[in-house]
C-alpha cells in the first residue's frame, strides 16, 4: 500500500488493495495544510471514517469491483461557518505501478534531481511483493550509462535483503513485510556509477520510514489494581490512578488511549468515575459506608484510537477497599447498672460494663476509653478498659465508709481512642450510663481520724506537765469510750500516754533544738484498740513552743587570714531558736586583755555576720580571740575563735601547725623557708668540701716513681689503658701539672741506683702514690711507646714488696671511686686491673709517670734486650 501526499485541499489518491477489511487503516490525509482551524470533520461516504490526524479507516468491509472509489472529506469551522473539502480517490494497485518500470516512464522522470526523496511504506503490508517503493535516477543518465546500487540497513546490514534496487532503472523494491515496532525507519545510501566505475554523483542518503499500523493492544501496567479510600470522604476524592502503555507510534491515534469503567460490583449505586485521559479514579458520592459495604470491584478498560469502537482495547480489575473512620460511637448495652461493695475494702473489681461499636474491630475506632463523669469526687473508684474484651472494669481504689455514705451513684461514659469524625458536640459524642453502688456495713474497730493529730507544749515545760493527747472513736457509735491507747514509738521517751484517755504527760525535759527535731515537732506513734483487739494507728505531733534558751553561736570556730591579700575575715553566727528569738545579733570582743583589743577589731556587716580585722600589723601565727554574740533579747554566747595569720595567697596554701596562743604571734616556718634552709646547708657542705680538698693537696706533695732503666723491667701499673700524661694523684685528689721548670716531685722521695747496667725502683715510705702519680713537673720522662723521649732517673729507690703492699689497696679503692658514672656503674673508660707481669725483668720498666720535654736522651734504648727492641724502635720512630 502506497501513501501519496498532495497539496492541501487538492485531490488525494490512495492506492489500496481491491478488498479492504472493516476498521482497516488505508492512508492519511494532511488536514492541517488544508484547513488548520477546522473543528468538524465529516466523510461523505459512511464506509470511511476520518480521524483528527487525517488517518482514514474503513468502517465496513469494502470490495472495489470497478477498481476505483471516491469520497469527499468536509472540513468546517462551526464558529465562522467556513468550510473546505478534499476529494479522495481510491485506486486498486494493478499494472499502473508496473508501467513505471518501462523506459518511457524512466525518460519522463529524467528531470528529477539527484536529491533525497521522501519514501515510506506501511508496516505489515500484504504486498504484493516485491513491493515498489520509488525510483531513484540521476540527471547524468542523459549523458552516461548509469548503474544504480544501494547499501545500508535492510540491504547488506541486518535485516539483510529487505530492499533492492534495479541496476538499470533505479526502481527501489521491498521484499517482505516490516514491523514498525522493530524498525521505525531505514537509512540507506544510493550510488550512481558508470560501467567503468566512474561516479558522476555523490552518494545519496535515503530514509525509508515505516508507517505505523494499529497492530498493538494497549496494556495495563498491572493485572489487578488495589486502592483504599476512606468512608464518608468528599465527592471528588481521589481513589487511585491506573496506567496503560501502547507500543504503537507515539502521538498518533494508535496510541491515544481512553480509560473507562465497564462494570462496578456491587452495581448500585454508582460511586466511582474515571478520567478518560489520565486514568484517575475519583468518588462521585459521599455515601461510602464501610459498615454497609467494605469493598468494591471495578472492571476497567483502556482503548486506543481515542476510544473509537474499532480501536484495540484491554481490560483489568480494580479493587477498592473502604477504609474505616470513627463514624460510630460506642454505645452501652444497658443504660443503668447496680452493684455493691463492702466498706473498707480496696483494689477489688465490682462491675464490668460492655459497649457496642460498629467500627472495625481491634482498631482505635473500635477500642473504648471509659471515664467516671460524676459521683467519684472522693476518688474511691476507677474504671479501666479490658484490652481483650473492650469491657469497662469498675474497681474500688479507696475504702468506702458505710457510716458516711451508704450508697454511691456514678455516671460513666465511653468514647473511642480515635476522635469522632462527624461534627457533633462533646455531649452527644459520648455514650453514658448510670452505676448505683451500695456500700455494705462491717463491724469495724476504732477509727483513728484524722490519722495525724497535734498538741502544743512549751519546750521548757516542767516534768509532769499534762496535755490532751490522741483521740480515736468507734465509727458506728462515734464514741471514744472503751478505747485503750498505748505508745508504739517514742524516739526519746519524752512523754507517757494515759491508757484510757489518750492524754500525754511530760516525762523528760523537752528540747526544741535537739538534732532529731524537725520544724519544732516531736512525733510519737499511738495505737488505739477496742475490747476485742481491733486497732488503728495514728501519729501525735507535739509542737514544741520555742523558748529563748540558746545564744547565737559562730558556725566556723577557726579563721584563716592570708595577710598578703586579706586584712579581715567574715564570721557568721546562727541561733537555733525561732526568728523571734534570733537576729539581729550583736558582736563584741569578750576579753579584758588590752593586747587582744589592740590587735583585733569587730565590724558588723549585717544582722547575722561581722568582720574580724587585725590592726597594728601583728606577726604571723595563731591567736585565740573570744567573741561574744547576743541575740535581740540579750541571750548571748561566747565563742573562742582560733585565728591564723598566715603568709599565703589562699587559705589552702596555709600550712601553719603551731598551737594557738592568746595575744601574741609566734613565727612559723613555711615550706619555702624550710627549702631555703636545706639549700643553704647543702651549699655550706659544698664549700667545706672544696676547702678540705684544697688543703689536702697543698699539705702533701706527690711522690714520683721513676722507671728502673738499669734492670729494664716493666713495673706493675694496674692499668693497660692510656691515661692522662699530666695528672698526678695525691690523697685521692687529682690536678694537672702546669709548669715544666718546677722541681720534680719524685726527687725527694727516693733514688734510682744502677747495678751493672740494670736499674731497680724503690719508694720512700709514707707517700700515698699510684703509678699515675709518678709524673713530675720537671724533666721526668717515661718510656711511653707512644711518645719516647729522654728519661731522667731520680733517686727514688724502694723495693717492690713494700711498694705493692702500700699501693695495691689504695689504688683499688681510688680507681673504684673515680671511675663510676652518675648511675654508680663503671664508666666506659674504666681502668682495669691486670695480673702482675713479673718482677726483676731484664727489660726494665716502661711507664707514663713523667712528661716528655725533649726528643733526645734515649741512649738507654741501645742496651735493651732483643724482645724489647721492636718496642723501642716503634717509640723512636714516633
Secondary structure, 3 states (H helix, E strand, C coil): CEECCCCCCCCEEEEECCEECCCCEEEECCHHHHCCCCCEEEECCCCEEECCCCEEEECCCEECCCCEEEEEEEEEECCCCEEEEEEEEEEECCCHHHHCCCHHHHHHCCCCCCCCCCEEEECCCCCCCCEEEEECCCHHHHCCCEEEEEEEECCCECCCCCEEECCCCCEEEECCCCCCCCCCEEEEEEEEEECCCCCCCCCEEEEEEEECCCCCCCEECCCEEEEEEECCCCCCCEEEECCEECCCCCCCHHHCCEEEEEEEECCCCCCEEECCCCCEEEECCCCCCCCCCCEEEEEEEEECHHHCCCCCEEEEEEEEEEECCCCCCCEECCCEEEEEEECCCCCEEEEEECEECCCCCCCCCCCEEEEEEECCCCCCEEEEECCCCCCEEEEECCCCCCCCCCEEEEEEEEEECCCCCCCCCCCCCCEEEEEEEEEECCCCCEECCCCEEEEEEECCCCCCCEECCCCCEECCCCCCCCCEEEEEEECCCCEEECCCCCCEEECCCCCCCCCCCECCEEEEEEEEECCCCCEEEEEEEEEEECCCCCCCEECCCEEEEECCCCCEEEEEEECCCCHHHCCCCEEEECCCCHHHHHHEEEEECCCCEEEEEECCCCCCEEEEEEEEEECCCCCEEEEEEEEEEECCCCHHHCCCCCCCECCCCCCCCCHHHHHHHHHHHHHHHHHHHHHHHHHHHHHCCCCCCCCCCCCCCCCCCCCCCCCCCCEEEECCEEEECCCCCCCCCCCCCCECEEECCEEECECCCCCCCCHHHHCCCCCCCCCCCCCCCCCCCCECECCHHHHHHHHHHHHHHHHHHHCECCCCCECCCCCCCCCCCCCCCCCCCCCCCCCCCCCCCCHHHHHCCHHHHHHHHHHHHC
